[in-house]
Amino acid sequence: MTVKVAIAQINSVVGDLAGNAAKIFSAVQSAVARHADIVVTPELSLVGYPPEDLLLRSAFYRKASEALLELARTLGQFPDVHVLVGYPLESDGVRFNAVSVLLNG
């Protein structure tokens, strides 16, 4: 069995969650056309790097989580592709530089 991994070399814009999600979607679409099984995006690809003072705002983490869920739903049209997406995560007051594996919505 062969597994094809695609590296999404995208230029995320700090704070442009919708634009970055669109770039990730486009990269996944391109990778699927090349029969990729896994697509890896850059660190903090959903929010842009470096987000600096945005990481001090709890609302930013909420917006990032909402954008991640919407991206997962959108990527559901590619049910067999694992997409690794970097984003900031806040859980119980602790903040993380996280990655999620999106699969099948």
C-alpha positions as CSV (number, residue, x, y, z in Angstrom):
1,M,0.0,0.0,0.0
2,T,1.3,3.4,-0.9
3,V,0.4,6.6,0.9
4,K,0.8,9.9,-0.9
5,V,1.6,13.0,1.2
6,A,1.2,16.5,-0.1
7,I,2.8,19.6,1.5
8,A,0.6,22.6,1.1
9,Q,3.0,25.5,0.6
10,I,0.6,28.4,1.2
11,N,1.3,32.0,2.2
12,S,-1.2,32.5,5.0
13,V,-2.1,36.1,6.0
14,V,-2.1,37.0,9.7
15,G,-5.7,37.3,10.9
16,D,-7.4,36.5,7.6
17,L,-9.1,33.3,8.7
18,A,-11.5,33.1,5.8
19,G,-8.8,33.8,3.2
20,N,-6.5,31.3,4.8
21,A,-9.2,28.7,4.9
22,A,-9.8,29.3,1.2
23,K,-6.1,28.8,0.5
24,I,-6.1,25.6,2.4
25,F,-9.2,24.4,0.5
26,S,-7.5,25.2,-2.8
27,A,-4.3,23.4,-1.8
28,V,-6.4,20.3,-0.7
29,Q,-8.3,20.4,-4.0
30,S,-5.0,20.5,-5.9
31,A,-3.6,17.6,-3.8
32,V,-6.7,15.5,-4.3
33,A,-6.3,16.0,-8.1
34,R,-2.9,14.4,-7.6
35,H,-4.3,11.5,-5.6
36,A,-2.9,12.6,-2.2
37,D,-4.0,10.8,0.9
38,I,-2.6,13.3,3.4
39,V,-2.2,17.1,3.1
40,V,0.0,18.9,5.6
41,T,-0.3,22.6,6.0
42,P,2.2,25.0,7.7
43,E,2.3,25.9,11.3
44,L,-0.7,28.2,12.3
45,S,-1.8,28.0,8.6
46,L,-5.4,28.9,9.5
47,V,-4.5,32.1,11.3
48,G,-1.2,33.2,9.7
49,Y,2.2,33.4,11.2
50,P,3.2,35.1,13.4
51,P,-0.1,36.1,15.0
52,E,1.7,38.0,17.8
53,D,-0.7,40.1,19.9
54,L,-3.7,38.4,18.5
55,L,-2.8,35.4,20.7
56,L,-3.6,37.6,23.7
57,R,-7.3,37.8,22.8
58,S,-9.7,35.0,23.8
59,A,-12.0,36.0,21.0
60,F,-9.3,35.2,18.5
61,Y,-9.2,31.6,19.7
62,R,-13.0,31.4,19.4
63,K,-12.9,32.7,15.8
64,A,-10.1,30.3,15.0
65,S,-12.1,27.3,16.3
66,E,-15.2,28.4,14.4
67,A,-13.1,28.8,11.2
68,L,-11.6,25.3,11.8
69,L,-15.0,23.7,12.1
70,E,-16.3,25.4,9.0
71,L,-13.1,24.3,7.1
72,A,-13.7,20.8,8.3
73,R,-17.3,20.8,7.0
74,T,-16.1,22.3,3.7
75,L,-13.4,19.7,3.3
76,G,-15.9,16.9,3.9
77,Q,-16.4,16.7,0.2
78,F,-13.0,15.0,0.1
79,P,-13.9,12.1,2.5
80,D,-10.7,10.1,2.1
81,V,-8.1,12.8,2.6
82,H,-6.5,13.6,5.9
83,V,-5.7,17.3,6.2
84,L,-3.4,18.5,9.0
85,V,-4.2,22.2,9.9
86,G,-2.3,24.3,12.3
87,Y,-4.1,26.8,14.5
88,P,-4.1,28.3,18.1
89,L,-6.2,26.5,20.6
90,E,-7.4,27.6,24.1
91,S,-8.6,24.9,26.4
92,D,-9.5,25.6,30.1
93,G,-7.5,28.8,30.0
94,V,-4.3,27.2,28.6
95,R,-3.2,28.2,25.2
96,F,-1.6,25.8,22.6
97,N,0.0,25.9,19.2
98,A,-2.1,23.0,17.9
99,V,-2.7,20.9,14.8
100,S,-5.9,19.0,14.0
101,V,-6.4,16.2,11.5
102,L,-9.5,16.9,9.5
103,L,-11.2,13.9,7.9
104,N,-14.6,13.4,6.4
105,G,-16.1,16.6,7.7
